[in-house]
Amino acid sequence: MDFHAAFEKLIGHEGGFQNNPKDRGNWTGGKVGVGVNKGTKYGISAAQYPTLDIANLTLEHAKAIYLQDFWGPAGCDAVPDGIRFDLFDTAVNSGYRRAAMLVQKAVGEVADGSIGPRTLQAIGTMIPSRLVARFNAQRMLFITQQPDDWWDEFGKGLMVRIANNLLNA
């Protein structure tokens, strides 16, 4: 899967504009009630891009942001095809450093948040289906460790998203 195919699949999850006041990503300060609630569009949030005009963001601009700030930094081009989308999806939802840490944990490497030669070597030695299972298990463990109020609002949706990713792999 290349970036363009991954982006098309991801946008199917992300959807259009929303500004749920309970979502910390919608606030320019990154916390509920801190800053301005500018919302999220195509998964691009005010918390990460506080100066961006979220409501008027175009799909092409969102695509450029995803390539530059998520696909590339997460190392998606360097990993096997079977894990690319899951790594990209996690980078978008939890940040590229967290995505890298989760894949590092999945392959038994030090989770420093940077996919380097040791991590790539460990990834290359793992059976692809096992890598996907272990990575998604690490992702689910991370999600379930979030605060209860966050879990109550967003946890179920992310778990359904991961399940659908696995079902549609």
C-alpha positions in Angstrom: 0.0 0.0 0.0 1.4 3.4 -1.0 0.6 6.7 0.6 -2.2 7.6 -1.8 -4.0 4.3 -1.2 -3.5 4.7 2.6 -4.8 8.2 2.5 -8.0 7.2 0.7 -8.6 4.5 3.3 -7.8 6.8 6.2 -10.1 9.6 5.0 -12.9 7.0 5.0 -12.4 7.0 8.8 -11.8 10.7 9.4 -14.7 12.4 7.7 -15.5 16.1 7.6 -15.6 19.0 10.0 -16.6 18.5 13.6 -16.0 20.5 16.8 -17.1 18.3 19.7 -16.2 20.4 22.8 -15.3 17.2 24.7 -12.5 16.4 22.2 -9.2 17.9 23.4 -8.0 17.8 19.8 -10.5 20.4 18.8 -9.0 23.0 21.1 -6.0 25.1 20.1 -4.5 24.6 23.6 -4.7 20.8 23.3 -6.9 20.5 26.4 -10.7 20.8 26.7 -11.6 24.4 27.4 -8.0 25.7 26.7 -7.7 28.1 23.7 -10.3 28.2 21.0 -12.5 25.3 19.8 -11.6 25.4 16.1 -12.5 21.7 15.6 -11.1 19.0 13.4 -11.5 18.4 9.7 -10.3 15.3 7.8 -8.6 14.3 11.0 -6.5 17.5 11.1 -7.0 19.0 14.6 -6.8 22.5 16.1 -4.6 21.1 18.9 -1.8 20.1 16.4 -2.4 23.0 14.0 -3.6 25.9 16.1 -3.0 28.5 13.4 -4.7 26.6 10.6 -8.1 27.6 9.4 -9.6 24.1 10.2 -13.1 24.9 8.9 -11.8 25.8 5.5 -9.2 23.2 5.1 -9.3 21.5 1.7 -8.9 17.8 1.1 -5.7 18.4 -0.9 -4.1 20.5 1.9 -5.0 17.8 4.4 -3.4 15.2 2.1 -0.2 17.2 2.0 -0.2 17.5 5.8 -0.6 13.7 6.2 2.3 13.0 3.8 4.7 15.4 5.4 3.7 15.2 9.1 2.5 11.6 9.5 3.4 9.2 6.8 7.0 10.3 6.4 7.9 10.8 10.1 6.3 7.5 11.1 8.5 5.6 8.6 5.7 4.1 6.7 7.7 3.7 3.5 10.4 1.8 5.4 8.1 -0.9 6.9 6.5 -3.9 5.1 3.3 -3.4 3.3 1.2 -5.4 5.8 1.9 -2.9 8.6 2.0 0.4 6.7 -1.7 1.3 7.1 -1.9 0.4 10.7 1.3 2.4 11.5 -0.1 5.4 9.5 -3.5 5.2 11.2 -1.9 5.1 14.6 0.4 8.0 13.7 -2.6 10.1 12.8 -4.6 9.2 16.0 -1.7 9.1 18.5 1.2 10.8 16.9 4.1 9.4 14.9 6.4 8.9 17.9 3.7 6.9 19.7 3.1 4.8 16.6 6.8 4.1 16.4 7.0 3.2 20.1 4.1 0.7 19.6 5.7 -1.0 16.7 9.0 -1.1 18.6 7.2 -2.8 21.6 5.6 -5.2 19.2 8.9 -6.4 17.9 10.7 -6.3 21.3 12.9 -3.3 20.7 13.5 -0.3 23.0 10.6 2.0 22.5 12.4 5.3 21.8 9.9 6.6 19.2 12.2 6.5 16.2 12.2 3.7 13.7 15.9 3.0 13.0 18.0 0.1 11.6 17.5 -2.1 14.7 13.7 -1.7 14.6 13.6 -2.3 10.9 15.7 -5.5 11.3 13.4 -6.8 14.0 10.4 -6.0 11.9 11.9 -7.8 9.0 12.4 -11.0 11.0 8.8 -11.2 12.2 6.1 -13.2 10.4 3.9 -10.4 8.9 0.6 -11.6 10.4 2.2 -11.8 13.9 3.6 -8.3 13.5 0.2 -6.9 12.6 -1.4 -8.8 15.6 1.3 -7.7 18.1 1.2 -4.1 16.8 -2.6 -3.8 17.1 -2.5 -5.5 20.5 0.0 -2.8 21.7 -2.2 -0.1 20.2 -5.3 -1.5 22.0 -3.3 -1.7 25.3 -2.3 2.0 24.9 -5.9 3.1 24.2 -7.2 1.2 27.2 -4.7 3.0 29.5 -6.2 6.4 28.7 -8.2 8.3 31.4 -11.8 7.0 32.0 -13.4 10.2 30.7 -11.5 10.0 27.5 -12.2 6.3 27.2 -15.9 6.8 27.8 -16.1 9.4 25.0 -13.6 8.0 22.4 -12.3 4.5 23.3 -15.1 2.4 21.9 -14.9 4.3 18.5 -11.1 3.7 18.3 -11.5 0.0 19.2 -14.1 -0.4 16.4 -11.8 1.4 14.0 -8.9 -1.0 14.8 -11.3 -4.0 14.4 -12.5 -2.7 11.1 -8.9 -2.1 10.0 -8.1 -5.7 10.8 -11.2 -7.1 9.1 -10.5 -5.1 6.0 -6.8 -5.7 5.7 
